[in-house]
């Protein structure tokens, strides 16, 4: 799922910035500007609940242009679009069509890194279920308690059990 999240975020950022040249693995020596570099996001994990864990992502996306001001304008345009949608980005399928699911980003920030380079820092949390071992299916023996006859057919508390319970009940005074 995180691949789908990063792909969705990439599409959103690219669209917001006007589709400059994207680079994903390594920026070549002679790259075309304007450009955006999407390195792999940093990731940390945390157990969050009994059935789920949390992946926390931080992504340092770099915007390149001929001047720092032009790079800043490019990155700022993407930042403004993130703010406009309140950090809630649609998840898209492999065709770029929204799935109806969303990823919520934490507050983004912009930093000037170098001449002609501005960095957009975004982060988000992604919750995932733990994958438990397959459990054997329940059988009728687990659920037929109320249908048995004999000792389980009784709905009243047995006399000796009631007497034992009474010893723990404090005596009440009559009004």
Beta strands, then each sheet from edge to edge (+ up, - down):
strand 1: 21-23
strand 2: 35-38
strand 3: 42-47
strand 4: 52-64
strand 5: 88-92
strand 6: 98-104
strand 7: 109-114
strand 8: 117-129
sheet 1: 1+ 2+ 4- 3+
sheet 2: 1+ 2+ 4- 8+ 7-
sheet 3: 5+ 6-
end
